Amino acid sequence: MTAATGSADRADDIVALTRLSTEPGAVGAMLGWLAARTGGTAALLDVDGRTLAVPANRPAPDPPVLAAAAAAAAEMHRRGTPSAVLGGEPDTIDVVRLGTGDDAARVPYLVVAHRAERRPGALLADAARLLGLCWRVAEADRTRRRVASAMSRSREAVLHLLMIGSLAAARRIAATLGPRLPDVARVVVVECPGGGRLRIAGEIESFARGRAWIVPCPVRPHHLIALVPPERAHGGRPRLDLLIAERAPEARVGASQEVPLRETALGYEQAFHALAVARGVPGGYACFDRRTDLTPFLGGRGPAWAAEFLTPCLSHVPARRADPGAEELLATLTSWLTFDSGARHHLKIHRNTLSARLRVLEDLLGLDLTRVADQSAAWLALRLHAAGIASPDAGAGSLEDLLASPGAVVWARSQLLPLDPAGIETVRAWLRADTRLPATASALGISAPAARKRLARIERALGRSLLHAPSARHELWLAMRALDAL
């Protein structure tokens, strides 16, 4: 081979390696090319001998080769040697460190086993330089993804703490992440098209510019949840929830009213109900605009009843340290009533753990948490418990007493006012069937798809979600019960 031919071959090799370095999975592809070019095998090891990368489409080096190379890498690191050649049968093993500097302990080693007569020479040096660059790029990308994942989990933890009312803890974590949590916020739920959540989240981050907390929903894989601070008249900036709907026209956006940060869970429910409306309107945007909270209509007797109702849970002391305490049980109950079976994703627990906690709650409270009637009583108790302290002279009474009060009856009529008689009959059948569609359809004498369509029309009339949790079923059950319509 002439010098000119050798130079041309080397240039071709560098071009081939450079092209591979720009492709996805560049390190594995380059190792595969290098193994094919030398007629041997190739891999990357760290200083402790762990295999970091192997060829994408070719066999990895045999264990004896890797063991010998690992020992050589450890010795090279101790001595500060950049390369070594291990002779042997049937292959010669070249070991080259992919870089220098202060972080040499973290730099990988290129291992190439080949026939002695086919020693790569300059090819190995050129490949090592390009592989070192590609490895650092890949490592930086892995670090970026780890940081992004940790940030996402931390933001999700803040959202979880807000949803269960742990405001102080949420603020402490949020202070290290930024932006600062607002005292009052609008909760926005964004329903993204399949596979578009990450892209839309990035778009929102780009134009929000730190004005909002944006968190992927831990329960629904196509939803984003944003905490948006109130926009004041000065500055001429459009409301961020409206801007999200404008900039992401393929998404559906539901927004809550402005709520205090301690009422983030209420804001989420409002936004989810607004999303049910947004799915069926031009522009794909809706804002929750109806006052539906029953608690102000019940006076001081409401919190007194709730305190008595929840006392077995609030005073519960677990038999073992590993068992859930009162706070965990209360959070589980809240999550179950909000997300149904999705509570296990929200709480990050196994479904068997969720079932076990629900059994404890049922035993303590004397409820069947699969029944809408018992769910609705627990839902109201949690709302009243969060709303405030009972008046000292307020008697607890019963749920029936509370719902028979004039204020509760007025509230109940306002809830059902948008429905015609057929809609009320559909809701009645649905609640009596514990919101099971097949049983609802059977009671109405129609098919399950027809029952679903009726409920979807009722969603639009009420401006509330029925078919997906969080659902308005608890309020509707309480309203129907207050009017003695069940």
NORLIN-V370089 format. One record per pair of residues at least 12 apart in sequence whose ideal C-beta (glycine too) atoms are under 10 Angstrom apart, sorted by the first residue. I is the first residue (numbers start at 0). J is the second residue. Records with the same first field share a line. If there is no record, write none. Layout:
BEGIN
I: J ; J
END
This chain:
BEGIN
5: 120 ; 121
6: 121
8: 121 ; 122
9: 120 ; 121 ; 122 ; 124 ; 125
10: 125
12: 32 ; 33 ; 36 ; 119 ; 121 ; 122 ; 125 ; 126
13: 121 ; 122 ; 125 ; 126 ; 128 ; 129
15: 29 ; 32 ; 33 ; 36 ; 126
16: 28 ; 29 ; 32 ; 33 ; 36 ; 122 ; 125 ; 126 ; 128 ; 129 ; 130 ; 133
17: 29 ; 125 ; 129
18: 32
19: 31 ; 32 ; 33 ; 55 ; 129 ; 130 ; 133
20: 129 ; 130 ; 132 ; 133 ; 136
21: 133
22: 133
24: 52 ; 55 ; 133 ; 137
25: 55 ; 129 ; 130 ; 132 ; 133 ; 134 ; 136 ; 137
26: 43 ; 51 ; 52 ; 53 ; 54 ; 55 ; 107 ; 129 ; 130 ; 133 ; 134 ; 136 ; 137 ; 138
27: 41 ; 43 ; 52 ; 53 ; 54 ; 55 ; 56 ; 57 ; 133 ; 137
28: 54 ; 55 ; 56 ; 133
29: 41 ; 43 ; 52 ; 54 ; 55 ; 109 ; 126 ; 129 ; 130 ; 133 ; 134
30: 42 ; 43 ; 52 ; 53 ; 54 ; 55 ; 56 ; 57 ; 59 ; 109 ; 110 ; 111 ; 126 ; 130
31: 53 ; 54 ; 55 ; 56 ; 57
32: 54 ; 55 ; 56 ; 57 ; 126
33: 54 ; 57 ; 109 ; 111 ; 113 ; 119 ; 122 ; 123 ; 126 ; 127 ; 129 ; 130
34: 53 ; 54 ; 56 ; 57 ; 58 ; 59 ; 60 ; 111 ; 112 ; 113
35: 54 ; 56 ; 57
36: 111 ; 113 ; 117 ; 119 ; 122 ; 126
37: 90 ; 93 ; 111 ; 112 ; 113 ; 114 ; 117 ; 118 ; 119 ; 122 ; 123 ; 126
38: 90 ; 113 ; 114 ; 116 ; 117 ; 119
39: 57 ; 60 ; 64 ; 90 ; 91 ; 92 ; 93 ; 110 ; 111 ; 112 ; 113 ; 114 ; 117 ; 119
40: 53 ; 54 ; 57 ; 58 ; 59 ; 60 ; 61 ; 64 ; 65 ; 90 ; 92 ; 110 ; 111 ; 112 ; 113
41: 53 ; 54 ; 57 ; 59 ; 60 ; 93 ; 109 ; 110 ; 111 ; 112 ; 113 ; 123 ; 126 ; 130
42: 54 ; 59 ; 60 ; 64 ; 65 ; 68 ; 107 ; 108 ; 109 ; 110 ; 111 ; 112
43: 97 ; 107 ; 108 ; 109 ; 110 ; 130 ; 131 ; 134
44: 60 ; 65 ; 68 ; 69 ; 71 ; 72 ; 73 ; 94 ; 107 ; 108 ; 109 ; 110
45: 69 ; 72 ; 76 ; 104 ; 105 ; 106 ; 107 ; 108
46: 69 ; 72 ; 73 ; 75 ; 76 ; 77 ; 96 ; 103 ; 104 ; 105 ; 106 ; 107 ; 108
47: 69 ; 72 ; 73 ; 76 ; 104
48: 65 ; 66 ; 68 ; 69 ; 70 ; 71 ; 72 ; 73 ; 108
49: 65 ; 69 ; 107
50: 65 ; 68 ; 69 ; 107 ; 110
51: 107 ; 108 ; 134 ; 137 ; 138
52: 107 ; 109 ; 130 ; 133 ; 134 ; 137
53: 65 ; 110
59: 110
60: 90 ; 92 ; 110 ; 111 ; 112
61: 90 ; 112
63: 87 ; 90 ; 92 ; 112
64: 85 ; 87 ; 90 ; 92 ; 110 ; 111 ; 112
65: 92 ; 110 ; 112
67: 85 ; 87 ; 90 ; 92 ; 94 ; 110 ; 112
68: 83 ; 85 ; 92 ; 93 ; 94 ; 108 ; 109 ; 110 ; 111 ; 112
69: 94 ; 108 ; 110
70: 85 ; 94
71: 83 ; 84 ; 85 ; 92 ; 93 ; 94 ; 108 ; 110
72: 94 ; 95 ; 96 ; 106 ; 107 ; 108 ; 109 ; 110
73: 108
74: 94
75: 94 ; 95 ; 96 ; 103 ; 108
76: 96 ; 103 ; 104 ; 106 ; 108
79: 96 ; 99 ; 103
80: 94 ; 96
81: 94 ; 95 ; 96 ; 97 ; 98 ; 99 ; 103 ; 108 ; 127
82: 94 ; 95 ; 96 ; 108 ; 109 ; 123 ; 124 ; 127
83: 95 ; 96 ; 108
84: 115 ; 118 ; 123
85: 110 ; 112
86: 115
87: 112 ; 115
88: 115
89: 112 ; 114 ; 115
90: 111 ; 112 ; 113 ; 114 ; 115 ; 117
91: 111 ; 112 ; 113 ; 114 ; 115 ; 116 ; 117 ; 118 ; 119
92: 110 ; 111 ; 112 ; 113
93: 109 ; 110 ; 111 ; 112 ; 113 ; 118 ; 119 ; 120 ; 123 ; 127
94: 108 ; 109 ; 110 ; 111 ; 112
95: 107 ; 108 ; 109 ; 110 ; 111 ; 123 ; 124 ; 126 ; 127 ; 128 ; 130 ; 131
96: 108 ; 109 ; 127 ; 131
97: 109 ; 126 ; 127 ; 128 ; 129 ; 130 ; 131 ; 132 ; 133 ; 134 ; 135
98: 127 ; 128 ; 130 ; 131 ; 132 ; 134 ; 135
99: 131
102: 135
105: 138
106: 131 ; 134 ; 135
107: 130 ; 131 ; 134 ; 135 ; 138
108: 127
109: 123 ; 126 ; 127 ; 130 ; 131 ; 134
111: 123 ; 126 ; 127
150: 176
151: 200 ; 213 ; 214 ; 215 ; 217
152: 217 ; 347
153: 172 ; 173 ; 175 ; 176 ; 214
154: 172 ; 173 ; 176 ; 212 ; 213 ; 214 ; 215 ; 224 ; 226
155: 214 ; 215 ; 216 ; 217 ; 224 ; 345 ; 347
156: 168 ; 169 ; 172 ; 173 ; 176 ; 214 ; 217 ; 347
157: 169 ; 170 ; 171 ; 172 ; 173 ; 174 ; 175 ; 176 ; 180 ; 212 ; 214 ; 226 ; 263
158: 173 ; 186 ; 212 ; 214 ; 215 ; 216 ; 217 ; 224 ; 226 ; 263 ; 267 ; 345
159: 214 ; 217 ; 330 ; 334 ; 345 ; 346 ; 347
160: 172 ; 173 ; 263 ; 330
161: 173 ; 180 ; 184 ; 186 ; 212 ; 214 ; 226 ; 260 ; 261 ; 262 ; 263 ; 264 ; 266 ; 267
162: 217 ; 224 ; 263 ; 264 ; 265 ; 266 ; 267 ; 330 ; 333 ; 334 ; 337 ; 338 ; 345
163: 263 ; 264 ; 326 ; 327 ; 329 ; 330 ; 331 ; 333 ; 334 ; 345 ; 346
164: 261 ; 262 ; 263 ; 264 ; 326 ; 329 ; 330 ; 333 ; 381 ; 384 ; 385
165: 261 ; 326 ; 330
166: 180 ; 259 ; 260 ; 261 ; 263
169: 260 ; 261 ; 263
170: 260
173: 212 ; 226
176: 212
177: 209 ; 212
178: 207 ; 208 ; 209 ; 210 ; 211 ; 212 ; 226 ; 228
179: 209 ; 212 ; 228
180: 212 ; 226 ; 228 ; 260 ; 263
181: 210 ; 211 ; 212 ; 226 ; 227 ; 228 ; 229 ; 257 ; 259 ; 260
182: 228 ; 229 ; 259 ; 260 ; 261
183: 228 ; 229 ; 257 ; 258 ; 259 ; 260 ; 262 ; 266
184: 211 ; 212 ; 225 ; 226 ; 227 ; 228 ; 229 ; 255 ; 257 ; 258 ; 259 ; 260 ; 262 ; 263 ; 266
185: 211 ; 225 ; 226 ; 227 ; 228 ; 229 ; 230 ; 238 ; 239 ; 240 ; 254 ; 255 ; 256 ; 257 ; 258 ; 266 ; 269 ; 270 ; 286 ; 287
186: 212 ; 224 ; 225 ; 226 ; 227 ; 240 ; 253 ; 254 ; 255 ; 256 ; 257 ; 258 ; 262 ; 263 ; 264 ; 265 ; 266 ; 267 ; 268 ; 269 ; 270 ; 271 ; 273 ; 287
187: 203 ; 211 ; 213 ; 223 ; 224 ; 225 ; 226 ; 227 ; 238 ; 239 ; 240 ; 241 ; 243 ; 244 ; 252 ; 253 ; 254 ; 255 ; 266 ; 267 ; 270 ; 273 ; 274 ; 284 ; 286
188: 216 ; 219 ; 222 ; 223 ; 224 ; 225 ; 240 ; 251 ; 252 ; 253 ; 254 ; 255 ; 266 ; 267 ; 268 ; 269 ; 270 ; 271 ; 272 ; 273 ; 274 ; 277
189: 203 ; 213 ; 216 ; 221 ; 222 ; 223 ; 224 ; 225 ; 240 ; 243 ; 244 ; 247 ; 250 ; 251 ; 252 ; 253 ; 254 ; 270 ; 274 ; 277 ; 283
190: 216 ; 219 ; 221 ; 222 ; 223 ; 249 ; 250 ; 251 ; 252 ; 253 ; 271 ; 274 ; 277 ; 278 ; 283
191: 215 ; 216 ; 219 ; 220 ; 221 ; 222 ; 223 ; 247 ; 249 ; 250 ; 251
192: 221 ; 247 ; 249 ; 250 ; 251
193: 220 ; 221
194: 220 ; 221
195: 221 ; 247 ; 249 ; 250
196: 215 ; 216 ; 219 ; 220 ; 221 ; 222 ; 223 ; 250
197: 215 ; 223
198: 247 ; 249
199: 213 ; 221 ; 223 ; 243 ; 246 ; 247 ; 249 ; 250
200: 213 ; 214 ; 215 ; 223 ; 225 ; 247
201: 213
202: 243 ; 246 ; 247 ; 250
203: 223 ; 225 ; 239 ; 242 ; 243 ; 246 ; 247 ; 250
204: 225
205: 246
206: 239 ; 242 ; 243 ; 245 ; 246 ; 247
207: 225 ; 227 ; 239 ; 242 ; 243 ; 246
208: 239
210: 225 ; 227 ; 228 ; 230 ; 236 ; 239 ; 242
211: 225 ; 226 ; 227 ; 228 ; 239 ; 240 ; 242 ; 243
212: 224 ; 225 ; 226 ; 227 ; 228
213: 225 ; 226 ; 227 ; 243
214: 226
216: 267 ; 271 ; 338 ; 341 ; 344 ; 345
217: 338 ; 341 ; 344 ; 345 ; 346 ; 347
218: 334 ; 337 ; 338 ; 339 ; 340 ; 341 ; 342 ; 343 ; 344 ; 345 ; 346 ; 468
219: 271 ; 338 ; 341 ; 344 ; 345 ; 467 ; 468
220: 344
221: 250 ; 251
222: 250 ; 251 ; 253 ; 270 ; 271 ; 274
223: 243 ; 247 ; 250 ; 252
224: 263 ; 266 ; 267 ; 270 ; 271
225: 239 ; 240 ; 243 ; 252 ; 254 ; 270
226: 255 ; 258 ; 260 ; 263 ; 266 ; 267
227: 239 ; 240 ; 241 ; 242 ; 243 ; 254 ; 255 ; 257 ; 266
228: 257
229: 257
230: 242 ; 257
238: 254 ; 286
239: 254
240: 252 ; 253 ; 254 ; 255 ; 270 ; 273 ; 284 ; 286
241: 254 ; 282 ; 284 ; 286
243: 284
244: 277 ; 282 ; 283 ; 284 ; 285 ; 286
245: 282 ; 284
247: 283
248: 282 ; 283 ; 284
249: 283
250: 277 ; 283 ; 284
251: 273 ; 274 ; 275 ; 276 ; 277 ; 278 ; 279 ; 280 ; 282 ; 283 ; 284 ; 285
252: 270 ; 273 ; 274 ; 277 ; 282 ; 283 ; 284 ; 285 ; 286
253: 267 ; 269 ; 270 ; 271 ; 272 ; 273 ; 274 ; 275 ; 276 ; 277 ; 278 ; 283 ; 284 ; 285 ; 286 ; 287 ; 464
254: 266 ; 269 ; 270 ; 273 ; 274 ; 277 ; 284 ; 285 ; 286 ; 287 ; 288
255: 267 ; 268 ; 269 ; 270 ; 271 ; 272 ; 273 ; 286 ; 287 ; 288
256: 269 ; 270 ; 273 ; 286 ; 287 ; 288 ; 289 ; 290
258: 270 ; 287
261: 385
262: 292 ; 385 ; 386
264: 333 ; 334 ; 337 ; 381 ; 382 ; 385 ; 469
265: 287 ; 292 ; 382 ; 385
266: 287
267: 337 ; 469
268: 287 ; 291 ; 337 ; 463 ; 464 ; 468 ; 469 ; 470 ; 471 ; 474
269: 286 ; 287 ; 288 ; 289 ; 291 ; 292 ; 462 ; 463 ; 469
270: 285 ; 286 ; 287 ; 469
271: 287 ; 337 ; 463 ; 464 ; 467 ; 468 ; 469 ; 470 ; 471
272: 285 ; 287 ; 289 ; 291 ; 458 ; 461 ; 462 ; 463 ; 464 ; 465 ; 469 ; 470 ; 471 ; 474
273: 285 ; 286 ; 287 ; 288 ; 289 ; 462 ; 463 ; 464
274: 287 ; 464 ; 467
275: 455 ; 458 ; 459 ; 461 ; 462 ; 463 ; 464 ; 465 ; 466 ; 467 ; 470 ; 471
276: 288 ; 458 ; 459 ; 460 ; 461 ; 462 ; 463 ; 464
278: 455 ; 458 ; 459 ; 464
279: 455 ; 456 ; 458 ; 459
280: 459
285: 459 ; 462
286: 462
287: 462 ; 463
288: 462
289: 413 ; 414 ; 417 ; 461 ; 462 ; 463
290: 410 ; 413
291: 410 ; 413 ; 414 ; 461 ; 462 ; 463 ; 471 ; 474 ; 478
292: 382 ; 386 ; 410 ; 474
293: 378 ; 379 ; 382 ; 383 ; 401 ; 402 ; 406 ; 407 ; 410 ; 411 ; 414 ; 473 ; 474 ; 477 ; 478 ; 481
294: 379 ; 382 ; 383 ; 384 ; 385 ; 386 ; 387 ; 410
295: 386 ; 406 ; 410
296: 401 ; 402 ; 404 ; 405 ; 406 ; 407 ; 408 ; 409 ; 410 ; 411 ; 413 ; 481
297: 379 ; 382 ; 383 ; 386 ; 393 ; 396 ; 400 ; 401 ; 402 ; 404 ; 406 ; 407 ; 410
298: 389 ; 390 ; 393 ; 401 ; 404 ; 406 ; 407
299: 387 ; 388 ; 389 ; 390 ; 391 ; 392 ; 393 ; 394
300: 383 ; 389 ; 390 ; 392 ; 393 ; 394 ; 395 ; 396 ; 400 ; 401 ; 404
301: 379 ; 380 ; 382 ; 383 ; 384 ; 386 ; 387 ; 389 ; 390 ; 393 ; 395 ; 396 ; 401 ; 404 ; 406 ; 407
302: 380 ; 382 ; 383 ; 384 ; 385 ; 386 ; 387 ; 388 ; 389 ; 390 ; 393 ; 395
303: 383 ; 388 ; 389 ; 390 ; 391 ; 392 ; 393 ; 394 ; 395 ; 396 ; 401
304: 376 ; 379 ; 380 ; 383 ; 384 ; 389 ; 393 ; 394 ; 395 ; 396 ; 397 ; 398 ; 400 ; 401
305: 376 ; 377 ; 379 ; 380 ; 381 ; 382 ; 383 ; 384 ; 385 ; 386 ; 387 ; 389 ; 395 ; 398 ; 401
306: 380 ; 383 ; 384 ; 388 ; 389 ; 395
307: 380 ; 389 ; 394 ; 395 ; 396 ; 397
308: 364 ; 365 ; 366 ; 376 ; 377 ; 379 ; 380 ; 381 ; 383 ; 384 ; 395 ; 397 ; 398
309: 325 ; 328 ; 329 ; 332 ; 363 ; 364 ; 377 ; 380 ; 381 ; 383 ; 384
310: 363 ; 364
311: 325 ; 328 ; 360 ; 362 ; 363 ; 364 ; 365
312: 325 ; 326 ; 328 ; 329 ; 331 ; 332 ; 359 ; 360 ; 363 ; 364 ; 377 ; 380 ; 381 ; 384
313: 325 ; 326 ; 328 ; 329 ; 363 ; 384
314: 363
315: 327 ; 328 ; 329 ; 359 ; 360 ; 363
317: 359
322: 355 ; 356 ; 359
323: 348 ; 352 ; 355 ; 356 ; 359 ; 360
325: 363
327: 346 ; 348 ; 356 ; 359
328: 356 ; 357 ; 359 ; 360 ; 363 ; 364
329: 360 ; 381 ; 384
330: 342 ; 345 ; 346 ; 356
331: 343 ; 345 ; 346 ; 348 ; 352 ; 353 ; 355 ; 356 ; 357 ; 359 ; 360
332: 356 ; 357 ; 360 ; 363 ; 364 ; 366 ; 368 ; 374 ; 377 ; 378 ; 380 ; 381
333: 345 ; 346 ; 377 ; 378 ; 381 ; 382 ; 384 ; 385
334: 346 ; 348 ; 353 ; 356
335: 353 ; 356 ; 357 ; 360 ; 368 ; 374 ; 377 ; 378 ; 468
336: 368 ; 374 ; 375 ; 377 ; 378 ; 381 ; 382 ; 468 ; 469 ; 470 ; 472 ; 473
337: 378 ; 381 ; 468 ; 469 ; 470 ; 473
338: 467 ; 468 ; 469
339: 369 ; 374 ; 434 ; 467 ; 468 ; 469 ; 470
340: 353 ; 354 ; 468
341: 353 ; 467 ; 468 ; 469
342: 356 ; 357 ; 468
343: 356
357: 369
360: 377
361: 373
364: 376 ; 377 ; 380
367: 433
369: 433
370: 433 ; 476
371: 429 ; 430 ; 431 ; 432 ; 433 ; 434 ; 435 ; 470 ; 472 ; 473 ; 475 ; 476 ; 485
372: 398 ; 430 ; 431 ; 433 ; 473 ; 476 ; 477 ; 480 ; 485
373: 433
374: 433 ; 434 ; 470 ; 472 ; 473 ; 476
375: 398 ; 430 ; 472 ; 473 ; 474 ; 475 ; 476 ; 477 ; 478 ; 479 ; 480
376: 398 ; 473 ; 476 ; 477 ; 480
377: 473
378: 469 ; 472 ; 473 ; 474 ; 476 ; 477
379: 398 ; 401 ; 402 ; 473 ; 474 ; 476 ; 477
380: 398
381: 473
382: 473 ; 474
383: 401
398: 477 ; 480
399: 480 ; 481 ; 483
401: 477 ; 481
402: 477 ; 478 ; 479 ; 480 ; 481 ; 482 ; 483
403: 480 ; 481 ; 483
404: 481
406: 481
407: 477 ; 478 ; 480 ; 481 ; 482
408: 478 ; 481 ; 482 ; 483
409: 481
410: 474 ; 477 ; 478 ; 481
411: 474 ; 475 ; 477 ; 478 ; 479 ; 480 ; 481 ; 482 ; 483 ; 484
412: 478 ; 481 ; 482
413: 478
414: 426 ; 461 ; 463 ; 471 ; 474 ; 475 ; 477 ; 478 ; 479 ; 481 ; 482
415: 461 ; 475 ; 478 ; 479 ; 481 ; 482 ; 484
416: 460 ; 461
417: 457 ; 459 ; 460 ; 461 ; 462 ; 463
418: 456 ; 457 ; 460 ; 461 ; 475
419: 457 ; 460
421: 443 ; 453 ; 456 ; 457
422: 453 ; 454 ; 456 ; 457 ; 460 ; 461
423: 457 ; 475 ; 479 ; 482 ; 484
424: 442 ; 443 ; 453 ; 484
425: 439 ; 442 ; 443 ; 445 ; 450 ; 453 ; 454 ; 456 ; 457 ; 465
426: 439 ; 453 ; 454 ; 457 ; 461 ; 465 ; 471 ; 472 ; 475 ; 476 ; 478 ; 479 ; 484 ; 485
427: 439 ; 442 ; 443 ; 475 ; 479 ; 484 ; 485
428: 440 ; 441 ; 442 ; 443 ; 444 ; 445 ; 450 ; 453
429: 442 ; 443 ; 450 ; 453 ; 454 ; 457 ; 465 ; 466 ; 472 ; 475 ; 476
430: 472 ; 473 ; 475 ; 476 ; 478 ; 479 ; 480 ; 484 ; 485
431: 476 ; 479 ; 485
432: 450
433: 472 ; 476
434: 454 ; 465 ; 466 ; 468 ; 470 ; 472 ; 475 ; 476
435: 447
436: 448 ; 450 ; 451 ; 454 ; 466
437: 450
438: 450
439: 451 ; 453 ; 454
440: 453
451: 465 ; 466
453: 465
454: 466
457: 471 ; 475
458: 470 ; 471
461: 474 ; 475
463: 475
END
